[in-house]
C-alpha cells in the first residue's frame, strides 16, 4: 500500500517525442468523510476541501465500506461516532481488522465529550478523536500529523 501523502513528495515529469516536458501536479490526498447528518457532512467537506483534500462523502458506515471496496486510494477516513446501522466505532473496527485497509488512518468525530468513548476509539486504533464542531485548526493539525507519518 502507498504511504499516505507519499505522492506529495514528488512531481512526475515526462516528455513525448517532439513535445516539451510537462509537469503533472500531485493529486491531493483523498479523504472519505462519513456522517449521517447532511449538515455535518457539508461542514467537514468544506473544511477538508479548503485544506486541499479531495473528499468523498457518504452517509453511513455501510456506504463507507462499499466505497473502500471500490477505491483503494483513500488516504484518511473521518467518521462520525454515532450513526444508525453501523457506528463510527464499528467502522473503525472493520477497517483495522482488514489487511487491505488497516493502514488507513481513521479519525472519529463526536458531539459528545465522553472520555470512555474517546479512550475506547484510540485503543481500537483511531488516529484522533475530534469533538464537534470540527474547526479548521483541527483539520490543519490532522494534515500536519498525517504528512509526517
Backbone torsions as a table, in degrees:
resi	resn	phi	psi	omega
1	UNK	NA	141.4	178.6
2	UNK	-72.7	135.4	178.5
3	UNK	-65.3	143.6	177.9
4	UNK	-56.3	135.4	175.8
5	UNK	68.2	2.4	179.4
6	UNK	-57.4	-37.9	-177.7
7	UNK	-68.7	-14.0	178.5
8	UNK	-75.1	-17.4	-174.7
9	UNK	-82.1	-8.4	-178.9
10	UNK	-139.8	153.6	176.2
11	UNK	-119.5	134.6	-176.2
12	UNK	-87.5	130.6	175.5
13	UNK	-122.7	141.9	179.0
14	UNK	-149.5	160.5	175.6
15	UNK	-136.0	150.0	178.0
16	UNK	-117.0	142.6	-177.5
17	UNK	-46.1	125.2	176.7
18	UNK	82.3	-1.6	-179.2
19	UNK	-116.8	155.9	178.7
20	UNK	-75.4	162.4	178.3
21	UNK	-70.6	136.9	179.9
22	UNK	-115.8	145.2	175.4
23	UNK	-105.5	128.6	179.7
24	UNK	-103.4	119.6	-179.5
25	UNK	-67.6	149.0	179.1
26	UNK	-66.7	152.6	176.6
27	UNK	-74.1	145.6	176.2
28	UNK	-70.1	154.7	176.9
29	UNK	-58.8	142.9	-177.0
30	UNK	-101.7	122.8	179.9
31	UNK	-115.1	133.3	173.5
32	UNK	-97.5	114.0	-179.0
33	UNK	-102.7	126.3	-173.8
34	UNK	-124.0	117.1	177.1
35	UNK	-160.0	136.8	179.9
36	UNK	-78.1	-13.9	178.8
37	UNK	-90.5	121.3	-179.8
38	UNK	-63.0	-35.2	179.6
39	UNK	-66.7	-47.4	179.3
40	UNK	-64.7	-36.4	176.1
41	UNK	-62.1	-42.3	-179.6
42	UNK	-64.4	-41.4	-179.8
43	UNK	-64.1	-51.0	-177.6
44	UNK	-65.5	-36.9	177.9
45	UNK	-62.4	-44.9	179.7
46	UNK	-61.9	-44.4	179.6
47	UNK	-63.1	-43.8	-179.3
48	UNK	-67.4	-43.7	-179.4
49	UNK	-65.6	-34.8	178.2
50	UNK	-68.9	-20.0	174.9
51	UNK	-95.2	14.4	174.1
52	UNK	73.4	24.7	173.0
53	UNK	-86.2	152.0	167.8
54	UNK	-93.1	129.4	-171.0
55	UNK	-120.9	132.5	167.9
56	UNK	-112.8	126.9	-178.0
57	UNK	-109.0	136.2	173.6
58	UNK	-136.5	161.7	-173.4
59	UNK	-103.3	6.0	-179.1
60	UNK	-158.7	159.9	175.3
61	UNK	-62.9	-36.8	178.8
62	UNK	-61.3	-45.4	178.4
63	UNK	-65.8	-34.8	178.2
64	UNK	-61.5	-44.1	178.8
65	UNK	-64.3	-35.3	176.5
66	UNK	-63.7	-45.7	178.6
67	UNK	-61.4	-44.3	-179.2
68	UNK	-64.5	-28.6	178.1
69	UNK	-74.0	-22.9	-178.6
70	UNK	-98.6	-29.2	-173.8
71	UNK	-127.6	103.0	-179.6
72	UNK	-85.1	4.5	-177.4
73	UNK	-101.1	46.3	176.1
74	UNK	-102.7	128.8	-176.0
75	UNK	-96.9	-19.0	179.3
76	UNK	-160.7	146.8	173.7
77	UNK	-116.3	129.9	173.6
78	UNK	-121.9	120.6	-170.9
79	UNK	-134.2	144.9	171.8
80	UNK	-67.9	149.0	178.5
81	UNK	-77.3	-48.5	-170.8
82	UNK	-99.3	104.3	178.4
83	UNK	-139.9	152.8	176.9
84	UNK	-69.9	161.4	179.0
85	UNK	69.6	-61.5	-179.0
86	UNK	-137.8	118.7	179.7
87	UNK	-72.8	165.4	174.6
88	UNK	-62.1	-32.5	176.8
89	UNK	-64.9	-43.2	178.0
90	UNK	-64.6	-39.1	176.3
91	UNK	-62.4	-45.2	177.3
92	UNK	-55.0	-48.2	-179.6
93	UNK	-61.0	-42.7	180.0
94	UNK	-63.6	-41.9	179.6
95	UNK	-64.2	-46.6	-176.4
96	UNK	-71.6	-21.5	176.4
97	UNK	-82.2	-13.8	-176.1
98	UNK	-91.5	125.5	178.2
99	UNK	-60.4	-34.2	-178.1
100	UNK	-77.7	-25.8	-171.4
101	UNK	-111.1	-16.1	-167.4
102	UNK	-59.3	-22.3	-179.5
103	UNK	-81.7	-9.3	178.9
104	UNK	-74.6	123.6	177.0
105	UNK	-64.8	137.2	178.4
106	UNK	-118.3	128.7	177.3
107	UNK	-113.4	129.9	179.3
108	UNK	-102.0	139.7	175.4
109	UNK	-119.8	147.2	175.2
110	UNK	-157.3	149.2	174.5
111	UNK	-84.3	-10.6	179.9
112	UNK	-99.9	125.5	179.1
113	UNK	-92.5	78.1	-177.8
114	UNK	-105.5	107.8	-178.8
115	UNK	-55.1	-37.4	179.0
116	UNK	-63.2	-46.0	179.4
117	UNK	-63.5	-44.5	-179.7
118	UNK	-59.9	-49.3	-179.3
119	UNK	-61.0	-42.2	-179.9
120	UNK	-60.0	-44.4	-179.5
121	UNK	-66.9	-42.9	179.9
122	UNK	-65.0	-39.3	177.8
123	UNK	-66.4	-29.8	179.7
124	UNK	-79.3	-10.3	175.5
125	UNK	119.7	6.7	176.9
126	UNK	-63.4	139.1	178.4
127	UNK	-71.5	-35.2	-173.9
128	UNK	-159.6	155.9	174.2
129	UNK	-127.5	116.1	-177.5
130	UNK	-105.5	139.3	175.2
131	UNK	-93.1	127.9	178.0
132	UNK	-73.4	148.4	4.4
133	UNK	-78.0	137.7	177.9
134	UNK	-71.4	136.0	-178.2
135	UNK	-111.8	165.5	179.3
136	UNK	-62.3	-31.5	178.1
137	UNK	-65.4	-33.1	175.8
138	UNK	-63.8	-44.3	-179.1
139	UNK	-66.4	-40.7	177.8
140	UNK	-62.0	-42.3	179.0
141	UNK	-63.3	-42.2	177.8
142	UNK	-60.9	-45.7	-178.5
143	UNK	-58.7	-48.0	-177.6
144	UNK	-67.8	-36.3	178.3
145	UNK	-67.2	-41.8	-175.5
146	UNK	-75.5	-29.5	178.0
147	UNK	-67.4	-33.9	-178.0
148	UNK	-85.3	0.3	178.8
149	UNK	-62.8	NA	NA
